[in-house]
Amino acid sequence: MCKHVLNAQVSIRAPCCRKWFDCAECHQEQEDHQLLQKFDMTFACKKCRKCFRKDTQEFEESDEYCPHCDNHFVLEAKTSKPTLSIEGEDVRVDARMIKDDRVRIEQQRTIFDVKDAADRLG
């Protein structure tokens, strides 16, 4: 799992050490040598787990998909961004827990007040 590119769709085989990496930054962190750049690259699709080779000198729009499962692996990279969060009270409040403190006007449905009914009847 790559921590640099969050939506990596393929793993890339480094031509210098023949090891698999999700991105060039992962290779730089784990190995002590520079990544050898070649035009013939070997990829492993993370969806179907099959390997394929691409010539990057003649890279066309149809080459952006895995030849086995048509997974679109050339995407805009989503990288992790540092965030600052403040711990405190949860601002979300359950609506069932909120008490309505407004004063309600009692609606009268009869011609006489029910509260005074005991005095009027007898």
C-alpha positions in Angstrom: 0.0 0.0 0.0 1.5 3.3 -1.1 1.4 6.2 1.3 2.3 8.7 -1.4 -0.3 7.9 -4.1 -3.6 6.9 -2.4 -5.3 5.8 -5.6 -2.5 3.7 -7.2 -4.0 1.2 -9.6 -0.8 -0.6 -10.7 2.6 -1.6 -9.2 5.7 -0.8 -11.2 8.7 -3.1 -11.6 11.9 -1.1 -11.1 14.3 -2.1 -14.0 17.4 -1.5 -11.8 16.6 -3.9 -8.9 13.7 -5.8 -10.4 11.5 -5.2 -7.3 7.9 -4.1 -7.3 6.9 -0.6 -6.0 3.7 1.5 -6.1 5.5 4.7 -7.0 9.0 6.2 -7.6 9.0 7.7 -4.1 8.5 4.3 -2.5 11.5 3.1 -4.4 13.6 6.1 -3.3 12.6 5.4 0.4 13.3 1.7 0.4 16.4 1.4 -1.8 19.8 3.0 -1.6 20.2 3.6 -5.4 18.5 5.9 -7.9 15.6 4.5 -10.0 16.8 3.6 -13.5 14.5 5.1 -16.0 13.7 3.1 -19.1 11.0 3.4 -21.8 9.9 -0.2 -21.6 8.0 -0.6 -18.3 6.4 -3.6 -16.6 3.2 -3.0 -14.6 1.1 -5.3 -12.4 -2.6 -4.4 -12.2 -4.0 -4.3 -8.7 -7.5 -5.2 -9.9 -6.8 -8.4 -11.8 -3.3 -9.0 -10.5 -1.9 -9.7 -14.0 1.3 -8.2 -15.3 1.8 -6.4 -18.6 4.4 -4.3 -20.4 4.1 -0.9 -22.0 6.4 1.1 -24.2 6.2 4.6 -22.8 7.8 6.3 -25.9 4.6 5.5 -27.9 2.0 6.0 -25.1 -1.5 6.5 -26.5 -4.9 7.0 -24.9 -5.7 3.2 -25.2 -2.5 2.5 -23.2 -4.1 4.0 -20.1 -6.1 0.8 -19.5 -5.1 -2.7 -18.3 -5.1 -5.0 -21.4 -6.6 -7.8 -19.3 -9.5 -6.2 -17.3 -9.7 -2.6 -18.8 -8.9 -1.0 -15.4 -8.1 2.6 -16.0 -4.7 3.0 -14.3 -3.6 6.4 -15.5 -5.4 8.7 -13.1 -4.7 12.0 -11.4 -2.8 11.0 -8.3 -4.5 11.6 -5.0 -1.8 12.3 -2.4 -2.2 12.5 1.3 -2.3 16.0 2.7 -1.4 16.9 6.3 -4.4 18.1 8.2 -4.8 20.1 11.4 -7.6 19.0 13.7 -8.6 20.3 17.0 -10.0 17.9 19.6 -13.0 19.1 21.5 -16.7 18.6 21.8 -18.6 16.9 19.0 -20.4 19.7 17.2 -22.9 17.2 15.8 -25.9 16.8 18.2 -28.5 14.1 18.0 -31.8 15.8 17.1 -33.7 13.6 19.5 -31.7 15.0 22.4 -32.6 18.6 21.7 -35.4 20.0 23.9 -37.6 22.7 22.4 -37.6 25.5 25.0 -40.0 27.8 23.0 -43.4 28.5 24.7 -46.3 26.9 22.8 -49.7 28.5 22.7 -52.3 25.9 23.7 -54.8 25.4 20.9 -58.4 25.2 22.1 -60.5 22.7 20.2 -63.7 23.1 22.1 -66.0 26.0 23.0 -65.0 25.8 26.7 -61.7 25.4 28.4 -60.9 21.9 29.6 -59.0 23.2 32.6 -62.1 25.0 33.9 -64.5 22.1 33.1 -64.5 20.7 36.7 -65.6 24.1 38.1 -68.4 24.5 35.6 -69.9 21.0 35.9 -70.7 21.1 39.4 
